[in-house]
Amino acid sequence: MTKGDIVERIYEKIGFSKKEANDIVESIFEIIKGRLENGEKVKISGFGNFVVNQKRPRKGRNPQTGEEIMISGRRVLTFKGSQVLKKNMNPDA
């Protein structure tokens, strides 16, 4: 599913114009991106949690030369689906 598919579904189900539906989707994504950039957790009830984790710098190896290098620390985004989402995906489990 793409962002365009989401816009299309909003357009069909709610009846907003495609431009209005696109503006809504863009606004929602901008809010979520802004919160994640600030390191905040984004929790969408019934869907899941987006969390930014900090990875520390670590030693690594260049696989071609075997030379030891330092891998810089970075922030990584993780998503964990809610129990409701997991249950909907696996109704027999």
C-alpha positions in Angstrom: 0.0 0.0 0.0 1.3 3.4 -0.9 0.5 6.9 0.3 -1.5 7.4 -2.9 -3.6 4.3 -2.0 -4.4 5.8 1.4 -5.4 9.1 -0.2 -7.6 7.1 -2.6 -9.3 5.2 0.2 -10.0 8.4 2.2 -11.4 10.0 -1.0 -13.7 7.0 -1.6 -14.9 6.4 2.0 -15.3 9.9 3.4 -16.0 11.8 0.2 -13.3 14.5 0.6 -11.8 15.8 -2.6 -8.5 14.1 -3.5 -6.6 17.3 -2.7 -8.3 17.4 0.8 -7.5 13.7 1.3 -3.9 14.2 0.3 -3.6 17.2 2.6 -4.9 15.2 5.5 -2.5 12.3 4.9 0.4 14.7 4.4 -0.5 16.5 7.7 -0.7 13.2 9.6 2.6 12.0 8.3 4.3 15.4 9.1 3.0 15.2 12.7 4.3 11.7 13.1 7.7 12.5 11.5 8.1 15.6 13.6 7.5 13.6 16.8 9.9 10.9 15.8 12.6 13.4 14.9 12.3 14.8 18.4 12.8 11.3 19.8 9.3 10.9 21.0 7.3 7.6 21.0 4.3 7.5 18.7 1.5 5.2 19.8 -1.5 4.6 17.6 -4.1 2.7 19.6 -5.1 -0.6 18.0 -2.2 -0.3 15.5 1.1 -0.1 17.2 4.1 1.9 18.5 6.8 3.7 16.6 9.9 4.2 18.8 13.3 5.8 18.1 16.2 3.9 19.7 19.8 5.2 20.0 22.5 2.7 18.8 25.9 3.3 20.3 29.1 3.4 18.3 30.7 0.0 17.9 33.7 -1.7 16.3 33.2 -3.4 13.0 35.3 -4.9 10.2 35.6 -4.2 6.6 34.7 -7.5 5.0 37.0 -7.0 2.0 40.2 -6.0 3.8 39.6 -7.2 7.3 40.5 -3.8 8.6 38.9 -2.8 11.9 36.6 0.3 11.6 34.4 2.3 14.0 30.7 2.3 13.1 29.2 5.5 14.3 26.2 5.6 16.6 22.8 6.4 15.0 19.1 6.5 15.7 17.0 3.7 14.4 13.2 3.6 14.1 11.4 0.5 15.3 7.7 -0.5 15.0 5.9 -2.9 17.3 2.4 -3.9 16.3 -0.3 -3.8 18.9 -2.0 -7.0 20.3 -5.1 -6.0 18.4 -3.2 -5.8 15.1 -1.4 -9.1 15.7 -4.7 -10.8 16.6 -6.4 -9.5 13.4 -3.4 -10.8 11.3 -3.5 -14.2 13.0 -7.2 -14.9 14.0 -6.6 -18.6 14.6 -3.6 -18.2 16.9 
